[in-house]
Amino acid sequence: MNEDNVEAVAIANLIAADDDSIVGWVYRWNTGALAVRWDGHGPKRISRLCPDLSDAEKAEIDFSSLTQLPSLVD
């Protein structure tokens, strides 16, 4: 990563609670911060991360609240 530009790299997939599909990604910015990016259908309840992240990383993205989101019907 170039330290002069703000850049991010995907480090984990967000796996949907209902069908094991990927519904978003966790990105690590070159600043060290983590962020969630959803697919085009917006936030959905997730069951897990692949690969799994550390407890500190899960806390930073508020993993527990992501597992409690309402399941939306497309």
C-alpha positions in Angstrom: 0.0 0.0 0.0 1.1 3.5 -0.7 1.2 5.6 2.5 0.5 8.8 0.5 -2.9 7.6 -0.6 -5.7 6.2 1.5 -6.2 2.6 0.4 -7.8 -0.5 1.7 -7.5 -4.2 1.2 -10.2 -6.8 1.8 -9.2 -9.1 4.6 -12.4 -11.1 5.2 -15.7 -12.0 3.7 -19.0 -11.5 5.5 -21.1 -14.7 5.2 -24.9 -14.5 5.2 -26.8 -16.2 8.0 -29.3 -17.9 5.7 -27.4 -19.2 2.7 -23.6 -19.1 3.1 -23.3 -16.5 0.3 -20.9 -13.5 0.6 -22.9 -10.4 1.4 -20.0 -8.0 2.2 -16.3 -7.6 3.1 -14.1 -6.4 5.9 -11.4 -4.0 4.7 -8.2 -2.9 6.5 -7.3 0.7 5.6 -3.6 1.7 5.4 -4.4 3.8 8.5 -5.0 0.5 10.4 -8.8 1.1 10.7 -11.2 -1.6 9.7 -14.4 -1.0 7.8 -17.3 -3.1 6.4 -18.5 -2.8 2.8 -21.8 -4.4 1.8 -22.7 -5.9 -1.5 -25.3 -4.0 -3.6 -28.2 -5.4 -1.5 -27.2 -3.6 1.6 -26.7 -4.9 5.2 -27.9 -8.4 6.0 -27.5 -10.6 9.0 -24.2 -12.5 8.9 -23.2 -15.8 10.6 -19.5 -15.7 10.3 -16.4 -14.2 8.8 -14.1 -16.1 6.4 -11.3 -16.1 7.4 -12.1 -15.5 11.0 -10.8 -12.4 12.6 -9.3 -11.8 16.1 -11.6 -10.8 19.0 -10.2 -7.2 18.8 -10.9 -7.0 15.1 -14.4 -8.3 15.6 -15.0 -5.7 18.3 -13.8 -2.9 16.0 -16.4 -3.8 13.3 -19.0 -4.6 16.0 -19.4 -8.2 14.8 -22.1 -9.0 17.4 -24.4 -6.4 16.0 -23.8 -7.7 12.4 -25.1 -11.1 13.6 -28.3 -9.4 14.9 -29.3 -7.4 11.8 -32.8 -8.2 10.5 -32.9 -10.6 7.6 -34.1 -8.8 4.6 -36.1 -10.4 1.8 -35.0 -9.4 -1.7 
